[in-house]
């Protein structure tokens, strides 16, 4: 078909009628764009074919040309006397031209050799007397210029010189050469300018060719056979207005599950941020079995079907699809399949709990990767298999508390209770340092065990919470039990003097929590101190030493002003730490309840991925504090004591908090001064061992500095939902026990608050 264009030109040239000539000229002009497009397509097809006989011949000629160029450069170098430095062949690839020029100023004739990287100026040895044994070289080196370090400047003719050009060096010095004629000057200038701008021109050419290739649309499979080939539209995918700042990758706002999977494994670019967010949040709109089925379907890509014109050409023995298929396999099939395997690798590496919960899911994945073939895929398959084997092995061994640290952990601290005497373990018999350490280790383990999947979709508040959020519920229940235990220890100590000692001991534990950056533990104690049963004990708090009141005040201020000081402190410390989980749960609840699950577009429901991204940002912050363990030794008896805490006995939570409040009224009745006297409860010495380790290491125990502010009575209010009260009744932290006292015994000062509300309808309520 390309032969039609020269035929049209011949017709125009040979036509004798002027009107016909004009019509043909207009037709040829109109067809110029089509002609150039067809020539480009044909040239690409030829370039992309396999090495045919003619191509092999061309390649052989190229190799011969390269060898000849090297030979030529070596011959020239041998013919130059006084050569120093690297060989010409080491810094140049191509010999361009040579000739004689006059160096203006000294008016010396110089023989110039021009290469693609070097310009060599020599003096001819012709006519010079030669001494015996001297070199037979025809030229003597005078100077050389590296082409990447010079600039070329044209010079107008003057009385002093004609047909000249200037070479400007990096140090601003310059050399002027003059040719014998204007034609000779033009030849030198053309060669020098093309060398100077070659890299720029080649880059421009590469960009242009790449752009043209992108504009030439790739042929995709039929969407009816491969639904991931469905074109983008507002009915299946919506993007945010802004892009990712560094990469320029579009940010998905909403889409169908098929479109999300397509972008998860997109052929044009990789998006690791999207992969992380998707694998963290996908369970809110897709089950793991469905995800694996979609990934396998995405991997199995059919090739585009030939058109009718292609079929006719194939019947005639041509191969019209060979170049297109090669491009499709290279630019679509290969990147998509590699990205499917990459998603699988991330899945088993960071979310293996999906496979632990479903053995059939793991079996299907192993069967799938067992069918994958190809050299490019081999390393991915091996990597996934290694990760699976490592995870299986870790699963079989179980969790280990044996962690190796650079320095040994501190020794276990003992007080009245001694090792093995578990029946004597209690708040006042165990060392406050060791209580804080073992609780911190336990809460750190709870915190580090919580998986993102236990948070996305607020699944810890729903029917299958025991299956979907087992680790989070463990932490919530531990926090509830520990806070109630602290309250119980206080109100069941009837004697005022002993009760002051109990409260002081709890504040000492809080001190060590602060030292260990256990913010969850700090706020558990703050919650206990501000409960309805404890907060009202004015006579008790009056006798607490002022220094301990300041420590409690500092802990209280962490929760003020939307946790502003807590957040600032959390971001300023170095892990390990145990963050306060309640603030994360509150933020997730507000995000989940304040954003719709789906966005409506043209009557279609698209998965609101923007919402999932916000939740993933919160879970990402949780995860960044899950990697660093504490350099502390587990004391298993003390750990078991706190794991098995059951302050409520057989009571339900509401009954127990009512009991605590009534007990509080009994030990410090309203408007009674002095409080009633009670016999002492404890028979052992109550003097505190303090919070200094018996064998302190440098820097292991710093007492926190209280905030410089007037001390005041501690009170604890609910975590604010937002700047203005939000509609979602989001609780304060992983705990539910706030029960208002009975109507007959309501405190007039404040509602007692705990880390969580205990309303059974609350999404945080656990039974």
Secondary structure, 3 states (H helix, E strand, C coil): CCHHHHHHHHHHHHCCCHHHHHHHHHHHHHCHHHHHHHHHHHHHHHHHCCCCHHHHHHHHHHHHHHHHHHHHHHHHHHCEECCCCCCHHHHCCCEEEEEEEEECCCCEEEEEEEECCEEEEEEECCCCCCCCCCCCCCEEEEEEEEHHHCEEEECCCCCCCCCEEEEECCCCCEEEEECCCHHHHHHHHHHHHHHHCHHHHHHHHHHHHHHHHHHCCCCCCCCCCCHHHCCCCCCCEEEEEEECCCCCCEEEEEECHHHHHHHHCCCCCCCHHHHHHHHHHHHHCCCHHHHHHHHHHHHCCCCCCCCHHHHHHHHCCCCCCHHHHHHHHHHHHHHHHHHHHHHHHHHHHHCCHHHHHCHHHHHHHHHHHHHCCCHHHHHHHHHHHHHHHHHHHHHHHCCCCCCCCCCCCCCCCCCCCCCCCHHHCCCCCCCHHHHHHHHHHHHHHHHHHCCHHHCHHHHHHCCCHHHHCHHHHHHHHHHHHHHHHHHHHHHCCCCHHHHHHHHHHHHHHHHHHHHCCEHHHHHHHHHHHCCHHHHCCHHHHHCCCHHHHHHHHHHHHCCHHHHHHHHHHHHHCCCCCECCHHHHHHHHHHHHHHCCCEEEECCEEEEEHHHHHHHHHHHHHHHCCCCCCCCCCCCHHHHHHHHCCCCCCCCCHHHHHHHHHHHHHHHCCCCCCCCCCCCCCCCCCCCCCCCCCCCCCCCCCCCCCCCCCCCCCCCCCCCCCCCCCCCCCCCCCCCCCCCCCCHHHCCCCCCCCCCCCCCCCCCCCCC
